[in-house]
């Protein structure tokens, strides 16, 4: 059974949340794939992960960087998994097929709760995964921007 954690952004933008979640995921020693909605966003997140903090370093790359299979964190807009990742991070409307999700141990789906289209898409994706008996978890930002798990 696949575990999917939905992260409902309300206080902080993706640019602040994604690097922190990636740091936690990277600390597990497992390979990560970040799937985004467009190639433009792949370029943006690739740059973001190099510059978001002077104190942190997340080794990563995209198809343009080469050595896809060697990247600890691989960023793309497609469903391929060339680095053999077991953790999948979804953002910017990326919603791979349910068959693709089952290739991973865990999926983190980050969505913008202030955008009605994004919110509705996340709700529909939740329903699809629930029909597969997925292990679903929902996290919502509180007033301080800290994620709290909702039951």
Secondary structure, 3 states (H helix, E strand, C coil): CCEEEEEEECCCCHHHHHHHHHHHHHCCCCCEEEECCCHHHHHHHHHHHHHCCCCCCCCCEEHHHCCHHHCCEEEECCCCCCCCCCEEEECCCCCCCHHHHCCCCEEEEEEECCCHHHHHHHHHHHHHHHHCCCEEEEEEECCCCCEEEEC
